[in-house]
Amino acid sequence: MPPIPHERDALSASLWSDTANPAPIRPALAEAVEAECVVIGAGFTGLSAALHIAEAGRSVVALDARQPGWGASGRNGGQVNPGLKEGPAALARRFGGDLGGRMARLSGGGGDLVFDLIAKHDIACSAARPGWVRAAHTGKALAGLRAVAAEWRALGAPVDNLDAAEAERLLGTGEYLGGIVDRRGGNLHPLNYALGLAEAAERAGARLHGESPVTGIETDGDRIAVRTRSGRVTARRALVCTNAYTGALADPLGRTVVPVTSVQVATAPLSGNVAASILPEGHSPSDTRRLLLYFRKDAEGRFIIGGRGATADRDIRARQQALREAALRLYPQLEGAEWTHAWGGNVAVTRDHLPGLHLLAPGIMAGLGYNGRGVAMATVMGKVLAQWACGADPASLDFPVTAARPIPFHRFRQVGLGATVAAYRLLDRLGV
């Protein structure tokens, strides 16, 4: 795939862009067309929605301001992490046993959906399913992980406890007190997964257009007109799938999330002995720090580590350097490794740490806000949006449909975010 510029230089040296499968550049929409559904945004959410709508035999046009997979869908850590931030018991307490249970089953099945789509459509994205390890850095965090694991096991999910010795064996580092392994999880090449979804959607009959930023959304009775700089799509249903890159589109939707930069760095392929000593069974861990670390190896044996980024380029590069230093603390054998890539993108964080499924107007629905679990949950949300677009009653969906409620004082989010990050960093250093 030819390189597509990212929004800033500090985020641009992406391993995934450099190793992406060949893919066509989707042209801009340059005419007025009609479809049963129009999808705005061609990341995981929009591509999953377009694929499921097309497979249901409905006409669908998907638009992206850049190209499929350009945003965080093509720049994340490639970890397939099932479930939501809240465990099954918390969901049941908050939403009731019926809806809470449906939400748990839906989100917990995210890994199954991702890997089933990969197998069904023969998507070449280096998919592997060794499981997702959640590594505890304090005793309190370990107890919390084990409680959530017990909840999932009660629902029949393959989620097992790890003591310190088992965690060290799977991770190749003794830095953690233990953890859990969710065997529904795994990892993949995220940009190639996005490109594969795009190709599958087109084979099913969807039309995809890049370089088509939406300039307006208008309703007229039961028809919706979505305008771009050089074209228009008129449809019965519209889906807004723009996540952390929503901005002012469909206001107040963009004010329901806080875009947070996540950054990653990667080495060149490691030598055989070093590669074998790190994550020997190919797991993809994330830890329990408030500013968590997530790390893995790719199919060629590169080591990749990611975490919270920053706003200014200088600060982003400082955070990327801090990740290299964190990697050496975890794995001293990386001393002397060549760090070849440093990149990042924006993830969408919600106030309650749950995704939002919002009815914006009659015939217009949005799904966004995956809080760092977008590979699995965005794929799931795309399928839910497709069900609604194809005529499902909102009450029948396995996720609550709400109005888009802006976060209070959203315009001051960067000030508050900076203070929160500083406090979290201190607490993580203190180990509390």
ABEGO torsion letter per residue (X at the ends): XBBBBBABAAAABBAAAAABBBBBBBBBBABBBBBABBBBEBBAAAAAAAAAAAAAGBBBBBBBABBBGABAAAABAGBBBBEBABBAAAAAAAAEAAAAAAAAAAAAAAAAAAAAAAAAAGBBAGBBBAEBBBBBABAAAAAAAAAAAAAAAAAGBBBBBBBAAAAAAAAGBAABAEEBBBAABEBBBAAAAAAAAAAAAAAAGBBBBBGBBBABBBBBEABBBBBBAABBBBBABBBBBAEAAAEABGOAAAAABBBBBBBBBBBBBBBAAAAAABGAAGBBBBBABABBBBBBBBAAGBBBBBBBBBABAAAAAAAAAAAAAAAAAABAAABGBBBABBBEBBBBBBAAGBBBBBBABBGBBBBBGAGGAAAAAAAAAAAAAAAAAAGBBAAABABBBBBBBBBBGAAAAAAAAAAAAAAAAAAAAAGX
